[in-house]
Amino acid sequence: MFPGPPGADTLCSMPPTCPIGTHTIGPGRDLLIIAGPCVLEDDATHDAIAETLARVCGDLGLPWAFKGSFDKANRTSLQSHRGPGMQQGLDALARIRDRYGVPVTTDIHEPDQAAPAAEVVDMLQIPAFLCRQTSLLAACGRTGKPINIKKGQFLAPADMRHAAEKAADAGAGGIMLTERGTFFGYHRLVNDFIGLGDLSDLGWPVCFDVTHSTQLPGGGAADHGPVQTAGRPERAALLARAATAAGVDALFLEMHPNPAAARSDAATCQPLDAAAAIIRQAHAIRTALAQEVATP
């Protein structure tokens, strides 16, 4: 058993770092940027995003990973676009990985998706609504890949210990926990930064999901077409700055060359220039914190 950070009252069953490709996520490491479209679309869109990330993160010396979903099983409407499907989506992720030399990750929703996805991606992601699903967590763990488990909006931070231990006990190659907001009444997510500290105290690296945290779930008007999730994308930079100052180990961003045309989460994903500015601001905060710690 590995001790958690000072003051933590738990012991985690894995080291307080997590690999993804050649990168290592954790305290004292560089801030990892995980970004991409919400749902995988076409090569031109993927390349525009990856090229922006490669340039911005390369200039700052930051590690990054590309994320895209081959299937969005949790959509507000039956008519909402779900994605290209597993095989086509994994092919797209393999292309990005090979072309840009970058780790890739995707979410899965069913246990039988774990093994084929693990053959391509460097990290498997568990969606927030599925973070208690034992069979899904165990299937991901058995692949030996590192697992990013998004905290359910309905769970207290301390409850994520049980989800993490299911994947770890099944053989996961690393664990990261992602905060994406807590439900507050209807059509609203609230980011609890005391809870973010509590999540970090469990002893695994913590990621902050910037763009999903700006969602207003189910808050889109249904007068013209399918019901959609609304959002407050203009608050993404504020949340990213706050989370970085709170000491998270990674940031998750959804970005798109033309957010209005995005096939999923158009109300919250960031245009490329805005995402680049968020990354630069977060890096400046992370650097300032590191310098403060290093100063006698």
C-alpha positions as CSV (number, residue, x, y, z in Angstrom):
1,M,0.0,0.0,0.0
2,F,1.2,3.5,-0.8
3,P,0.6,6.4,1.6
4,G,-1.5,9.3,0.3
5,P,-0.4,12.9,0.6
6,P,0.3,14.3,4.1
7,G,-2.9,14.6,6.0
8,A,-4.7,12.0,4.0
9,D,-6.6,9.4,6.1
10,T,-6.5,6.7,3.4
11,L,-4.0,4.5,1.8
12,C,-4.1,4.0,-2.0
13,S,-3.1,0.6,-3.5
14,M,-1.0,2.2,-6.2
15,P,1.8,4.8,-6.5
16,P,0.6,8.5,-6.4
17,T,1.5,8.8,-10.1
18,C,-0.1,7.5,-13.3
19,P,1.4,6.9,-16.7
20,I,-0.1,7.7,-20.1
21,G,2.2,6.8,-22.9
22,T,5.7,8.2,-22.0
23,H,4.2,10.9,-19.7
24,T,3.8,10.6,-15.9
25,I,0.9,12.3,-14.2
26,G,1.2,13.3,-10.5
27,P,2.4,15.7,-7.9
28,G,5.6,17.5,-8.8
29,R,5.2,16.6,-12.5
30,D,4.3,18.9,-15.4
31,L,0.7,19.8,-15.9
32,L,-0.8,17.3,-18.4
33,I,-3.2,18.6,-21.0
34,I,-5.8,16.1,-22.3
35,A,-7.9,17.6,-25.1
36,G,-9.8,16.9,-28.3
37,P,-13.3,17.0,-29.7
38,C,-16.2,15.6,-27.6
39,V,-17.0,13.0,-30.3
40,L,-14.6,11.9,-33.1
41,E,-15.6,13.6,-36.4
42,D,-13.2,13.7,-39.4
43,D,-9.5,13.9,-40.1
44,A,-9.5,17.6,-40.9
45,T,-11.1,18.4,-37.5
46,H,-8.8,16.1,-35.6
47,D,-5.7,17.5,-37.3
48,A,-6.7,21.1,-36.6
49,I,-7.0,20.3,-32.9
50,A,-3.9,18.2,-32.7
51,E,-1.8,20.7,-34.5
52,T,-2.9,23.4,-32.2
53,L,-2.1,21.3,-29.1
54,A,1.2,20.2,-30.5
55,R,2.2,23.8,-31.1
56,V,1.0,25.3,-27.9
57,C,2.1,22.5,-25.6
58,G,5.4,22.2,-27.5
59,D,6.1,25.9,-27.0
60,L,5.4,25.5,-23.2
61,G,7.1,22.2,-22.8
62,L,3.9,20.6,-21.6
63,P,2.9,17.0,-22.1
64,W,-0.4,16.4,-23.8
65,A,-2.7,13.7,-24.9
66,F,-5.5,13.5,-27.5
67,K,-9.0,12.4,-26.4
68,G,-12.0,11.6,-28.6
69,S,-15.1,9.4,-28.1
70,F,-16.1,6.8,-30.7
71,D,-19.5,6.6,-29.1
72,K,-21.4,9.0,-26.8
73,A,-23.8,6.6,-25.1
74,N,-25.1,9.3,-22.7
75,R,-26.9,11.7,-25.0
76,T,-29.9,13.9,-24.0
77,S,-31.9,12.8,-27.1
78,L,-32.3,9.6,-29.1
79,Q,-31.8,11.8,-32.2
80,S,-28.4,13.2,-31.0
81,H,-25.3,12.2,-32.9
82,R,-23.4,9.5,-31.1
83,G,-20.2,9.1,-33.1
84,P,-18.5,6.9,-35.7
85,G,-18.6,3.6,-33.8
86,M,-15.8,1.7,-32.2
87,Q,-13.8,0.4,-35.1
88,Q,-13.8,3.6,-37.2
89,G,-13.2,5.6,-34.0
90,L,-10.2,3.5,-32.9
91,D,-8.8,3.8,-36.4
92,A,-9.0,7.6,-36.1
93,L,-7.3,7.6,-32.8
94,A,-4.5,5.3,-34.0
95,R,-3.9,7.7,-36.9
96,I,-3.6,10.7,-34.5
97,R,-1.3,8.7,-32.2
98,D,1.0,7.7,-35.1
99,R,1.0,11.0,-36.9
100,Y,1.7,13.2,-33.9
101,G,3.5,10.8,-31.7
102,V,1.1,11.5,-28.9
103,P,-0.8,9.3,-26.4
104,V,-4.5,8.9,-27.1
105,T,-7.4,8.1,-24.8
106,T,-11.2,7.4,-25.2
107,D,-14.1,6.6,-23.0
108,I,-15.9,3.2,-23.1
109,H,-19.3,2.3,-21.8
110,E,-19.5,-1.5,-21.9
111,P,-17.1,-4.1,-20.5
112,D,-16.6,-5.8,-23.9
113,Q,-15.3,-2.6,-25.3
114,A,-12.3,-2.5,-22.9
115,A,-10.0,-5.1,-24.6
116,P,-10.3,-3.8,-28.2
117,A,-10.0,-0.2,-27.1
118,A,-6.9,-1.0,-25.0
119,E,-5.2,-2.4,-28.1
120,V,-5.1,1.2,-29.5
121,V,-5.4,3.7,-26.7
122,D,-2.9,4.6,-23.9
123,M,-5.5,5.2,-21.3
124,L,-9.1,4.1,-20.9
125,Q,-11.7,6.6,-19.5
126,I,-14.8,5.7,-17.4
127,P,-17.7,8.1,-17.9
128,A,-19.0,9.9,-14.7
129,F,-22.4,8.2,-14.8
130,L,-20.7,4.8,-14.9
131,C,-18.1,5.2,-12.3
132,R,-19.7,2.7,-9.9
133,Q,-20.1,0.0,-12.5
134,T,-18.1,-2.9,-11.2
135,S,-17.9,-5.0,-14.3
136,L,-16.8,-2.0,-16.4
137,L,-14.1,-1.0,-14.0
138,A,-12.9,-4.6,-13.6
139,A,-12.8,-5.1,-17.4
140,C,-10.7,-1.9,-17.8
141,G,-8.4,-2.9,-15.0
142,R,-7.8,-6.4,-16.5
143,T,-6.4,-4.7,-19.7
144,G,-3.4,-3.5,-17.6
145,K,-3.9,0.0,-19.1
146,P,-4.0,3.1,-16.9
147,I,-7.6,4.2,-16.1
148,N,-9.1,7.7,-15.8
149,I,-12.2,7.5,-13.7
150,K,-14.5,10.5,-13.9
151,K,-16.2,11.3,-10.6
152,G,-20.0,10.9,-10.8
153,Q,-21.9,14.1,-10.2
154,F,-23.8,12.2,-7.5
155,L,-20.7,11.0,-5.5
156,A,-18.8,12.6,-2.6
157,P,-15.1,12.8,-3.3
158,A,-14.2,10.1,-0.7
159,D,-16.5,7.6,-2.4
160,M,-14.2,7.6,-5.4
161,R,-11.8,5.5,-3.4
162,H,-14.0,2.4,-4.0
163,A,-14.2,3.0,-7.7
164,A,-10.4,3.4,-8.0
165,E,-9.7,0.3,-5.9
166,K,-12.0,-1.8,-8.1
167,A,-9.9,-1.0,-11.2
168,A,-6.6,-1.2,-9.3
169,D,-7.4,-4.6,-7.8
170,A,-8.3,-5.9,-11.3
171,G,-4.8,-4.9,-12.5
172,A,-5.0,-1.4,-13.9
173,G,-1.6,0.1,-14.9
174,G,-2.4,3.4,-13.1
175,I,-5.3,5.4,-11.8
176,M,-6.3,9.0,-12.3
177,L,-9.5,10.6,-11.0
178,T,-11.3,13.4,-12.8
179,E,-13.6,16.1,-11.2
180,R,-16.3,17.5,-13.4
181,G,-18.7,19.1,-11.1
182,T,-21.6,18.2,-8.7
183,F,-25.3,18.4,-9.4
184,F,-27.1,21.3,-7.8
185,G,-30.8,21.2,-8.3
186,Y,-31.7,21.2,-12.0
187,H,-29.7,22.3,-15.0
188,R,-26.6,23.3,-13.0
189,L,-23.2,21.9,-12.1
190,V,-21.2,23.3,-9.2
191,N,-17.5,22.9,-8.7
192,D,-16.7,22.2,-5.1
193,F,-13.0,23.2,-4.6
194,I,-13.0,21.9,-1.0
195,G,-14.1,18.6,-2.6
196,L,-11.3,18.9,-5.2
197,G,-8.8,18.9,-2.3
198,D,-10.6,16.0,-0.7
199,L,-10.3,14.1,-4.0
200,S,-6.6,14.8,-4.1
201,D,-6.2,13.5,-0.6
202,L,-7.2,10.0,-1.8
203,G,-3.6,9.7,-3.1
204,W,-4.1,9.3,-6.9
205,P,-3.5,12.0,-9.5
206,V,-6.4,14.3,-10.1
207,C,-7.6,15.9,-13.4
208,F,-10.1,18.7,-13.7
209,D,-12.5,18.6,-16.6
210,V,-12.7,22.2,-17.6
211,T,-15.3,22.2,-20.3
212,H,-17.8,19.7,-18.9
213,S,-17.8,21.6,-15.7
214,T,-19.4,24.5,-17.5
215,Q,-22.4,22.4,-18.6
216,L,-26.0,23.1,-17.7
217,P,-27.2,19.5,-18.1
218,G,-30.5,19.2,-20.0
219,G,-30.8,23.0,-20.1
220,G,-31.1,23.4,-23.8
221,A,-34.3,24.6,-25.4
222,A,-36.3,21.8,-27.2
223,D,-38.3,24.1,-29.4
224,H,-36.2,23.5,-32.5
225,G,-34.8,20.0,-32.7
226,P,-33.5,17.6,-30.1
227,V,-33.0,18.6,-26.5
228,Q,-29.4,19.5,-25.9
229,T,-27.2,20.3,-22.9
230,A,-26.6,24.0,-22.6
231,G,-23.5,25.6,-21.0
232,R,-21.4,28.6,-19.9
233,P,-18.3,28.2,-22.1
234,E,-17.2,31.8,-21.2
235,R,-16.4,30.5,-17.7
236,A,-14.0,27.8,-18.8
237,A,-10.9,29.9,-18.4
238,L,-12.0,31.0,-14.9
239,L,-12.5,27.3,-13.8
240,A,-9.2,26.2,-15.3
241,R,-7.3,28.9,-13.5
242,A,-8.9,28.1,-10.2
243,A,-8.3,24.3,-10.6
244,T,-4.7,24.8,-11.5
245,A,-4.2,27.1,-8.5
246,A,-5.8,24.3,-6.4
247,G,-3.0,21.9,-7.5
248,V,-4.6,19.5,-10.0
249,D,-2.2,17.3,-12.0
250,A,-4.0,17.5,-15.4
251,L,-6.6,19.6,-17.2
252,F,-9.2,18.2,-19.6
253,L,-10.5,20.4,-22.4
254,E,-12.9,19.8,-25.3
255,M,-12.0,22.0,-28.2
256,H,-13.1,22.4,-31.9
257,P,-12.2,24.6,-34.9
258,N,-15.9,25.7,-35.1
259,P,-17.7,24.9,-31.8
260,A,-21.1,25.8,-33.3
261,A,-20.7,23.0,-35.8
262,A,-19.4,20.4,-33.3
263,R,-21.4,17.2,-33.4
264,S,-21.5,17.0,-29.6
265,D,-21.2,19.5,-26.7
266,A,-21.3,22.5,-29.0
267,A,-22.5,24.6,-26.1
268,T,-19.4,24.1,-24.0
269,C,-16.4,23.1,-26.2
270,Q,-13.8,25.9,-26.7
271,P,-12.6,27.4,-30.0
272,L,-8.9,26.6,-30.7
273,D,-7.6,30.1,-29.8
274,A,-9.6,30.2,-26.5
275,A,-8.3,26.7,-25.6
276,A,-4.7,27.7,-26.3
277,A,-5.1,30.8,-24.0
278,I,-6.5,28.6,-21.2
279,I,-3.5,26.3,-21.5
280,R,-1.0,29.2,-21.4
281,Q,-2.7,30.7,-18.4
282,A,-2.7,27.4,-16.6
283,H,0.9,26.9,-17.3
284,A,1.8,30.3,-15.9
285,I,-0.1,29.5,-12.7
286,R,1.5,26.1,-12.4
287,T,5.0,27.6,-12.9
288,A,4.4,30.3,-10.3
289,L,3.3,27.7,-7.8
290,A,6.3,25.6,-8.5
291,Q,8.6,28.6,-8.0
292,E,6.9,29.4,-4.8
293,V,7.4,25.9,-3.4
294,A,11.1,26.0,-4.5
295,T,11.8,29.4,-2.9
296,P,13.4,28.9,0.6
